Amino acid sequence: MADGSVQVRIVADDPEAAWQVAQVLRERLLCDEPRSYPTGSEGDGVRLHLTVDTLRTRPTTPAPHTWLTDSGSQARRTHADETAHP
């Protein structure tokens, strides 16, 4: 994207493995909170969606966020295809 943001999708049968990958990204780059959706025939897998800012790295001390600020920013980034089941 022209603004330097990248949409990242992580799909895994093991939700813990997906969260570990998301955590590594969040430690190095500015990312929003991963949005998760069930996946797999039994719904026991997970699909995580993150928006990553590739133009900036994470500051050493992250700025505090409020629940209201975080939830409002995520709602603006949710896409119609994120809520559709595969």
HUZISUL-V460228 format. One record per helix or strand. SS is the DSSP state (H for helix, E for strand). FROM is the first residue (numbers start at 1). TO is the last residue. If there is no record, write none. Layout:
# HUZISUL-V460228
ss/from/to
SS/FROM/TO
SS/FROM/TO
This chain:
# HUZISUL-V460228
ss/from/to
E/5/12
H/15/28
E/29/31
E/35/39
E/45/57
H/67/77
H/80/83
